[in-house]
Amino acid sequence: MDDVVSGTEADCVAAGPGDEPGRSVVLMCGVAGSGKTTYAQALEQRGYVRLSIDEVIWERFGRDGAHFDPQEYEDHKAAAEEALRHELVRLMQAGRPVVLDYSFWQRAKRDRYKSLIESHGYRWELVYLKANPETLRRRLAVRNALEGPNSVTVSEDLLQRYLAGFEEPIEEGERTITQP
């Protein structure tokens, strides 16, 4: 049965994933503003290596995705994801625990990563941070005023597209943390 926990993402990190990172990869899942990066950074403090597409794009271009033409941004994201996928494999071969700070908004992508992780003798944990649209809007309003690799700007229109296209994990072995 899937785990469902209520509370903030930071409060719930202590409750899981397992106490010892070991040979595991945590797949963060949720819409922009749900708290994925905050949760992933807490895991990083526990010894996980955090991989983030947003940080790769910022490192390469010094700006967030909102400053690109949409197709150009998709191309940059695909290139960043490919680089991080290779880094994930390298880290698994080295025996390191990893947290993937992505949105994993499509079930097919989650399934591909689960297979990749299992093929390297690792276990995966899917952590779904579920938040209602008002919570997301409130958090994004704060985040949109910031600048940096983890402050990707999300407009109301883009948030609506994210919400419409998000494939909520159901019976995928996910650990759901419901945000207040």
C-alpha positions as CSV (number, residue, x, y, z in Angstrom):
1,M,0.0,0.0,0.0
2,D,1.2,3.5,-0.8
3,D,2.3,5.8,2.0
4,V,0.3,9.0,2.5
5,V,1.7,11.6,4.9
6,S,0.5,15.1,5.7
7,G,2.7,18.1,6.6
8,T,5.4,20.2,5.1
9,E,8.0,18.6,2.8
10,A,10.8,19.6,5.3
11,D,8.9,18.0,8.2
12,C,8.4,14.8,6.3
13,V,12.0,14.2,5.3
14,A,12.8,12.8,8.7
15,A,10.1,10.2,8.3
16,G,11.6,8.8,5.1
17,P,13.2,7.7,2.9
18,G,15.0,5.1,4.9
19,D,17.5,6.1,7.6
20,E,20.5,4.9,5.6
21,P,20.7,6.2,2.0
22,G,22.5,3.1,0.7
23,R,21.9,2.0,-2.9
24,S,18.8,4.1,-3.4
25,V,17.5,6.8,-5.8
26,V,14.7,9.1,-4.7
27,L,12.5,10.3,-7.5
28,M,10.9,13.6,-6.6
29,C,7.5,14.2,-8.1
30,G,5.2,17.1,-8.1
31,V,4.1,20.3,-9.8
32,A,6.3,23.4,-9.6
33,G,6.0,25.0,-6.2
34,S,5.2,21.7,-4.4
35,G,8.4,21.7,-2.4
36,K,10.6,19.2,-4.4
37,T,13.8,21.1,-4.1
38,T,13.3,21.8,-0.4
39,Y,12.8,18.1,0.2
40,A,15.7,17.1,-2.1
41,Q,18.1,19.6,-0.4
42,A,17.2,18.0,3.0
43,L,18.1,14.6,1.6
44,E,21.3,16.1,0.3
45,Q,22.2,17.1,3.9
46,R,21.7,13.4,4.7
47,G,24.3,12.2,2.2
48,Y,22.3,12.0,-1.1
49,V,23.8,13.5,-4.3
50,R,21.1,15.9,-5.7
51,L,20.7,16.2,-9.4
52,S,18.7,19.1,-10.8
53,I,17.9,20.1,-14.4
54,D,17.2,23.7,-13.3
55,E,20.7,23.9,-11.8
56,V,22.3,22.6,-14.9
57,I,20.5,25.1,-17.1
58,W,21.4,27.9,-14.7
59,E,25.0,26.8,-14.7
60,R,25.2,26.7,-18.5
61,F,23.2,29.9,-19.3
62,G,23.0,32.0,-16.1
63,R,19.2,32.4,-16.3
64,D,16.1,30.4,-15.7
65,G,13.8,28.8,-18.3
66,A,11.3,31.7,-18.3
67,H,13.9,33.8,-20.3
68,F,14.0,31.3,-23.2
69,D,11.7,30.7,-26.1
70,P,9.5,27.7,-25.0
71,Q,11.0,25.4,-27.7
72,E,14.5,26.5,-26.9
73,Y,13.9,25.8,-23.2
74,E,12.6,22.3,-24.0
75,D,15.7,21.6,-26.0
76,H,17.9,22.9,-23.1
77,K,15.9,20.7,-20.6
78,A,16.3,17.6,-22.8
79,A,20.1,18.2,-23.1
80,A,20.4,18.8,-19.3
81,E,18.3,15.7,-18.5
82,E,20.5,13.5,-20.8
83,A,23.6,14.8,-19.0
84,L,22.1,14.1,-15.6
85,R,21.0,10.7,-16.7
86,H,24.6,9.8,-17.5
87,E,25.6,11.3,-14.1
88,L,23.0,9.2,-12.4
89,V,24.4,6.1,-13.9
90,R,27.9,7.1,-13.0
91,L,26.8,7.8,-9.4
92,M,25.0,4.4,-9.1
93,Q,28.1,2.6,-10.5
94,A,30.1,4.4,-7.7
95,G,27.5,3.2,-5.1
96,R,26.3,6.7,-4.2
97,P,22.7,7.5,-3.1
98,V,20.9,10.0,-5.4
99,V,17.9,12.3,-5.3
100,L,16.5,13.4,-8.7
101,D,15.1,16.9,-8.2
102,Y,12.8,16.7,-11.3
103,S,9.1,17.0,-11.6
104,F,8.5,13.5,-13.0
105,W,5.1,14.7,-14.3
106,Q,4.6,11.8,-16.7
107,R,4.1,8.2,-15.6
108,A,6.1,6.9,-18.6
109,K,9.1,8.8,-17.6
110,R,8.8,7.6,-14.0
111,D,8.6,4.1,-15.3
112,R,11.7,4.5,-17.5
113,Y,13.8,5.8,-14.5
114,K,12.5,3.1,-12.2
115,S,13.7,0.5,-14.8
116,L,17.1,2.2,-15.2
117,I,17.5,2.3,-11.4
118,E,16.6,-1.3,-10.9
119,S,18.9,-2.4,-13.8
120,H,21.8,-1.0,-11.7
121,G,20.8,-3.0,-8.6
122,Y,19.4,0.0,-6.9
123,R,16.1,0.6,-5.2
124,W,13.9,3.6,-6.0
125,E,11.5,5.6,-3.9
126,L,8.9,7.8,-5.6
127,V,8.1,10.8,-3.3
128,Y,5.1,12.7,-4.5
129,L,4.6,16.1,-3.0
130,K,0.9,16.9,-3.5
131,A,-0.3,20.5,-3.1
132,N,-3.5,22.3,-4.0
133,P,-3.4,25.0,-6.7
134,E,-3.7,27.8,-4.1
135,T,-0.7,26.6,-2.1
136,L,1.3,26.3,-5.4
137,R,0.3,29.9,-6.4
138,R,1.3,31.3,-3.0
139,R,4.6,29.5,-3.0
140,L,5.3,30.5,-6.7
141,A,4.5,34.2,-6.0
142,V,7.4,34.2,-3.4
143,R,9.7,32.1,-5.6
144,N,9.0,34.2,-8.7
145,A,10.4,37.2,-6.9
146,L,13.8,35.5,-6.3
147,E,16.6,34.8,-8.7
148,G,18.9,31.8,-8.9
149,P,19.0,28.2,-10.1
150,N,16.2,27.0,-7.9
151,S,13.9,30.0,-8.5
152,V,12.6,29.2,-12.0
153,T,9.8,31.6,-12.8
154,V,6.4,30.1,-13.3
155,S,3.6,32.3,-14.7
156,E,-0.1,31.6,-14.0
157,D,-0.5,30.4,-17.6
158,L,2.4,28.0,-17.2
159,L,1.1,26.8,-13.9
160,Q,-2.2,26.0,-15.5
161,R,-0.5,24.0,-18.2
162,Y,1.5,22.1,-15.6
163,L,-1.6,21.3,-13.6
164,A,-3.5,20.2,-16.8
165,G,-0.6,17.9,-18.0
166,F,0.5,16.4,-14.6
167,E,-0.1,12.7,-14.3
168,E,-0.6,12.1,-10.7
169,P,1.0,8.9,-9.4
170,I,-1.6,6.4,-8.3
171,E,-0.6,2.9,-7.1
172,E,2.9,3.3,-8.4
173,G,4.5,2.6,-5.0
174,E,4.7,6.3,-4.3
175,R,5.0,8.0,-0.9
176,T,2.6,10.9,-1.0
177,I,3.1,13.9,1.2
178,T,0.1,16.2,1.2
179,Q,1.1,19.9,1.5
180,P,-1.0,22.2,3.7
